[in-house]
Amino acid sequence: MSDNTTDESEHCQQAIVFRYVLGGKVFERFWGFFNPENQNAEGLAECITEQLKLVLHDDNEKLIAQTYDGAAAMSGESGGVQEILKKTYINAHFSNCYAHKLNLVIEKAASRNPQARIFFSSLAGVSAYFSKSSSRLAVLEEVSKKNPRDAVFLNNDEGLNNFIEIVRDKQNKLPSFDDEEYFPPQKMAKFCSRNNIIAAKEVYDIIVCQVEERFRLKNHMSVAKLFFPFMYNLSYSKNFLWIAIEETVKAYPMLNKQRLNTELHVLYKLPEFKRTVGLYKIYNLILDTGIQNSLTEVFSLLKIIITTPMPTAEPERCFSTLKRLKSFLRNSMGQDRLTALAMISIEKVMIEEIPDFNKKVIDKFVQLKNRRLEFNFK
């Protein structure tokens, strides 16, 4: 995972975070802040590649995912960072940050039409109106309690289809130009124009297309369907299972297709797995039962899925530490010192687990150069 921001000195700071599985646990570790020479896609990709070589060495197949925000320089399909890295790390499938997806959908819908741009620009002022006054905010919260809205979740195909159905239903309720009884010409001139209706239908179409593109589980993301609850019923669709396996092996060629198919059939028949919902819970259950050596392909696939990061929240949290470390009064700090201080602050739990960490730091400090005082007591 990677993201970039501007520090107090107006320098670009690129944060790199690694996500991996070790001992049945998922870790997200801060790697460092870096100042790329160029802030275009090539410069950012070069900065990330240099750090990946230090970690992976020559094992280019070990990187199985990369996640960034929706910026064109990072997520662009032609010339973006993700496309440049994919040429070297063939298994590094790109996943757009889930925390930014809905925002990008609205942004695309608002940017394609002048009327929509004006509407959403005015809508942005509503939050400022309520945020400036505690009394106004209290009134808004009271109204929200009286008129609750049902939440729509887009984390699976069913929720996605429900959302698209709601949007299409709203679109179909828009007045038709041929329906004189429902919307006579004189009322059309009074309440809205023909252009406004066209703009509204266009926005609905863009929202549906963008939601389909960004939230539908496809390509390498579709492998998660193999562990959805309905798959435990083999009578659901054996053809669908085989298609999903084909897509999985295409995305991750290191897996054995025939062995994966056999292991999945064994997995679906185990009663304890039918009661387990969630990829991480299934992964831990395999570890607890000790059958990871028997279901090697399934176990490897689960590790790949849970290692794939969905949001880029960890790099965003690193920027909060950056603001505390590099302030207006302390803005001439070098990159090595900045990364070291950020590592101590962000990964303090990991540092506390290192045995004799303080003693090792003192010994390192003493060995840097000859000093007048004796810090080592023999």
C-alpha positions in Angstrom: 0.0 0.0 0.0 1.2 3.5 -0.8 0.0 7.0 -0.6 1.6 10.4 -0.8 1.1 13.9 0.7 2.9 17.2 1.2 4.7 17.9 4.5 5.3 21.2 6.3 8.3 22.0 4.0 6.1 21.5 0.9 8.0 18.3 0.0 6.3 15.2 -1.3 6.3 12.4 1.3 5.4 8.9 0.0 4.4 6.4 2.7 4.9 2.7 2.0 3.1 0.0 4.1 3.5 -3.7 3.7 0.7 -6.2 4.5 1.6 -9.8 5.1 0.4 -13.0 7.0 2.7 -14.5 9.7 1.7 -17.2 12.2 -2.0 -17.0 11.4 -2.1 -13.2 11.9 -2.4 -10.3 9.4 0.1 -7.5 9.9 0.3 -4.1 8.3 3.8 -2.6 8.9 5.0 0.9 8.1 8.1 0.8 6.0 9.1 4.4 5.7 8.6 7.9 4.3 10.3 8.6 1.0 10.8 11.7 -1.2 10.5 10.7 -4.9 12.4 12.8 -7.4 9.4 13.1 -9.7 5.7 13.0 -8.6 4.5 11.5 -11.8 3.7 7.8 -12.3 7.2 6.9 -13.3 8.8 8.6 -10.4 6.4 7.2 -7.8 6.8 3.7 -9.3 10.6 3.9 -9.3 10.5 4.9 -5.6 8.3 1.9 -4.7 10.3 -0.5 -6.8 13.6 0.4 -5.1 12.0 -0.5 -1.7 10.5 -3.7 -3.0 13.9 -4.9 -4.2 15.2 -4.5 -0.7 12.4 -6.7 0.7 11.7 -9.2 -2.1 15.2 -9.3 -3.6 14.8 -11.2 -6.9 11.6 -13.0 -6.0 9.2 -11.0 -8.2 6.3 -13.5 -7.8 6.0 -13.0 -4.1 4.2 -9.7 -4.4 0.5 -10.6 -4.9 -1.4 -7.3 -4.5 -1.1 -3.5 -4.6 -3.6 -1.0 -3.3 -3.7 2.8 -3.9 -6.3 5.5 -3.9 -8.2 6.7 -7.0 -5.6 9.2 -8.2 -4.8 8.8 -12.0 -1.1 8.7 -11.4 -1.5 5.7 -9.0 -4.4 3.7 -10.4 -4.4 4.6 -14.1 -4.8 1.6 -16.3 -2.5 3.0 -19.0 0.7 4.4 -17.5 -0.3 4.4 -13.8 1.9 3.1 -11.0 -0.1 -0.1 -10.8 0.4 -0.8 -14.5 4.1 -0.1 -14.3 4.7 -2.4 -11.3 2.5 -5.1 -12.9 5.1 -5.4 -15.7 7.8 -6.5 -13.2 5.6 -8.2 -10.5 3.2 -10.2 -12.6 1.1 -11.4 -9.6 0.7 -7.9 -8.1 -3.0 -7.4 -8.9 -4.3 -3.9 -8.3 -7.2 -3.2 -5.9 -8.7 0.2 -5.7 -9.1 1.5 -2.1 -12.6 0.6 -0.9 -12.7 3.8 1.2 -12.4 5.9 -1.9 -14.7 4.0 -4.3 -18.0 5.5 -3.4 -16.5 9.0 -3.4 -15.1 8.3 -6.9 -18.5 7.2 -8.1 -20.1 10.5 -7.0 -17.2 12.5 -8.4 -17.5 10.9 -11.8 -21.3 11.4 -11.8 -20.9 15.0 -10.9 -18.1 15.8 -13.3 -19.9 14.7 -16.5 -22.7 17.2 -16.4 -22.7 21.0 -15.7 -26.0 20.9 -13.8 -24.8 18.0 -11.7 -21.5 19.9 -10.9 -23.5 22.9 -9.7 -25.8 20.7 -7.7 -23.1 18.8 -5.8 -21.1 22.0 -5.3 -24.1 23.5 -3.6 -24.7 20.3 -1.7 -21.1 20.6 -0.3 -22.1 23.8 1.4 -24.8 22.1 3.4 -22.2 20.3 5.6 -20.5 23.6 6.2 -23.8 25.2 7.1 -24.5 22.7 9.9 -20.9 22.3 11.0 -20.5 25.9 12.0 -23.3 25.8 14.6 -23.9 23.3 17.3 -27.6 24.3 17.5 -28.1 23.6 13.8 -26.3 20.3 14.1 -28.6 19.3 17.0 -31.6 20.0 14.8 -30.2 17.9 12.0 -29.5 15.0 14.3 -33.0 15.2 15.6 -34.5 15.1 12.1 -32.2 12.2 11.1 -33.5 10.1 14.1 -37.1 10.7 13.0 -36.4 9.7 9.4 -34.0 6.8 9.3 -32.8 5.5 6.0 -32.0 1.9 5.3 -28.4 1.2 4.7 -27.3 -0.3 1.4 -24.1 -2.5 1.5 -22.1 -3.0 -1.6 -19.8 -5.7 -0.2 -21.4 -8.6 -2.2 -23.3 -9.2 -5.4 -26.7 -9.2 -3.7 -26.2 -5.8 -2.1 -24.8 -4.5 -5.3 -27.8 -5.7 -7.3 -30.2 -4.1 -4.7 -28.4 -0.8 -5.0 -28.5 -0.8 -8.8 -32.2 -1.8 -8.7 -32.9 1.2 -6.4 -31.0 3.6 -8.7 -32.8 2.2 -11.8 -36.2 2.6 -10.0 -35.5 6.2 -9.3 -34.4 6.7 -12.9 -37.6 5.2 -14.2 -39.7 7.5 -12.0 -38.4 10.5 -13.8 -41.1 12.1 -16.1 -41.1 11.1 -19.7 -41.4 13.7 -22.5 -44.2 11.7 -24.1 -46.3 11.5 -21.0 -48.5 14.6 -21.3 -50.9 13.7 -18.5 -48.2 13.1 -16.0 -46.1 16.1 -16.9 -47.9 18.6 -19.1 -45.8 21.1 -21.0 -46.8 24.1 -18.9 -45.7 22.4 -15.7 -42.5 21.3 -17.3 -41.6 24.9 -18.0 -42.4 25.9 -14.4 -40.7 23.2 -12.4 -37.9 21.8 -14.5 -36.6 22.0 -18.0 -36.0 19.2 -20.6 -32.2 19.6 -20.0 -32.6 19.0 -16.3 -34.4 15.7 -16.9 -31.8 14.6 -19.4 -29.0 15.5 -16.9 -30.7 13.5 -14.1 -31.0 10.4 -16.3 -27.4 10.8 -17.4 -26.2 11.0 -13.8 -28.2 7.8 -12.9 -26.6 6.0 -15.8 -23.1 7.1 -14.8 -23.7 6.0 -11.2 -24.8 2.5 -12.3 -21.8 2.1 -14.7 -19.3 3.3 -12.1 -20.7 1.1 -9.3 -20.6 -1.9 -11.6 -17.0 -1.2 -12.5 -15.7 -0.4 -9.1 -17.7 -2.7 -6.7 -18.4 -5.8 -8.8 -16.2 -8.7 -7.8 -14.3 -9.5 -11.0 -10.9 -10.6 -12.2 -8.7 -11.4 -9.3 -11.3 -10.2 -6.8 -13.8 -12.9 -7.9 -11.7 -15.6 -6.1 -13.5 -14.6 -2.9 -16.7 -16.1 -4.3 -15.2 -19.6 -3.7 -15.7 -19.1 0.0 -19.2 -17.5 0.0 -21.8 -19.4 2.1 -23.9 -20.5 -0.9 -20.9 -22.4 -2.4 -21.1 -25.0 0.4 -24.1 -26.4 -1.3 -22.5 -28.2 -4.2 -25.9 -28.6 -5.9 -26.0 -24.8 -6.4 -24.0 -24.9 -9.6 -21.0 -27.1 -10.3 -20.5 -25.2 -13.6 -20.2 -22.0 -11.6 -17.6 -23.5 -9.3 -15.5 -24.7 -12.2 -15.7 -21.2 -13.8 -14.6 -19.6 -10.6 -11.7 -22.0 -10.3 -10.6 -21.2 -13.8 -10.6 -17.4 -13.0 -8.7 -18.1 -9.8 -5.9 -20.1 -11.5 -5.8 -17.5 -14.3 -5.2 -14.7 -11.7 -2.8 -16.8 -9.6 -1.0 -19.3 -11.9 1.1 -20.7 -9.0 -2.0 -22.7 -7.9 -2.8 -26.2 -9.1 -6.2 -26.2 -10.7 -7.1 -29.9 -10.3 -5.8 -30.0 -6.7 -7.7 -26.8 -5.8 -10.9 -28.2 -7.2 -10.5 -31.4 -5.2 -9.7 -29.6 -2.0 -12.7 -27.2 -2.3 -15.0 -30.2 -2.7 -13.6 -31.6 0.5 -13.9 -28.3 2.3 -17.5 -27.8 1.3 -18.4 -31.2 2.8 -16.9 -30.5 6.2 -19.8 -29.6 8.7 -17.6 -27.3 10.8 -16.8 -25.1 7.8 -20.5 -24.8 6.9 -21.0 -23.0 10.2 -18.1 -20.6 9.6 -18.6 -17.4 7.7 -15.7 -15.1 6.9 -12.4 -15.7 5.1 -10.2 -14.9 8.2 -12.3 -17.2 10.4 -12.0 -20.0 7.8 -8.2 -19.5 7.7 -7.9 -19.7 11.5 -10.1 -22.7 11.6 -7.9 -24.5 9.1 -4.9 -23.7 11.4 -6.7 -24.8 14.5 -7.7 -28.1 13.0 -4.2 -28.7 11.6 -5.3 -29.6 8.1 -3.3 -26.9 6.3 -0.9 -29.6 5.0 -3.8 -31.5 3.5 -5.5 -28.5 1.9 -2.4 -26.8 0.7 -3.9 -25.0 -2.3 -7.0 -23.8 -0.4 -4.7 -22.6 2.4 -2.4 -20.8 0.0 -5.4 -19.1 -1.7 -6.8 -18.0 1.6 -3.5 -16.4 2.5 -3.5 -14.6 -0.8 -7.0 -13.2 -0.3 -6.6 -12.0 3.3 -3.2 -10.5 2.4 -4.8 -8.4 -0.3 -5.5 -5.0 1.3 -8.9 -3.4 0.7 -8.6 0.2 2.1 -5.4 2.4 2.3 -6.2 3.5 5.8 -2.8 2.6 7.2 -0.9 5.1 5.0 -3.4 7.8 5.9 -2.7 7.2 9.6 1.0 7.5 8.9 0.4 11.0 7.6 -1.1 11.9 11.0 2.2 10.9 12.6 4.1 12.9 9.9 2.2 16.1 10.9 3.2 15.6 14.5 6.9 14.9 13.7 7.5 17.5 11.0 6.0 20.7 12.2 6.5 24.4 11.5 9.2 24.7 14.2 11.0 21.5 13.1 10.8 21.3 9.3 14.5 20.7 8.4 14.5 17.1 9.4 16.3 14.6 7.0 14.5 11.6 5.5 16.4 9.0 7.5 15.6 10.7 10.8 12.0 11.3 9.9 11.5 7.6 8.9 13.2 6.4 12.1 11.1 8.6 14.4 7.9 7.7 12.5 8.8 4.0 12.9 9.3 4.4 16.7 5.9 6.1 16.9 3.8 4.0 14.6 5.3 0.5 15.3 5.9 1.0 19.0 4.1 -2.3 19.8 6.5 -4.2 17.6 9.5 -2.4 19.0 8.5 -3.3 22.5 8.5 -7.0 21.6 12.2 -6.8 20.4 14.4 -8.2 23.2 17.0 -5.7 24.6 16.0 -3.1 22.1 17.2 -0.2 24.3 20.6 -1.9 24.9 21.0 -2.5 21.1 20.3 1.2 20.4 22.9 2.3 22.9 25.5 -0.1 21.5 24.8 1.2 18.0 25.1 4.8 19.2 28.4 4.1 20.8 29.9 2.4 17.7 29.0 5.2 15.3 32.2 7.1 16.2 34.8 7.6 18.9 33.4 9.7 21.8 35.0 11.5 24.7 32.7 9.8 27.2 32.7 6.1 27.9 29.2 4.7 27.4 30.1 1.0 27.6 30.7 -0.3 31.1 32.8 -3.5 31.0 
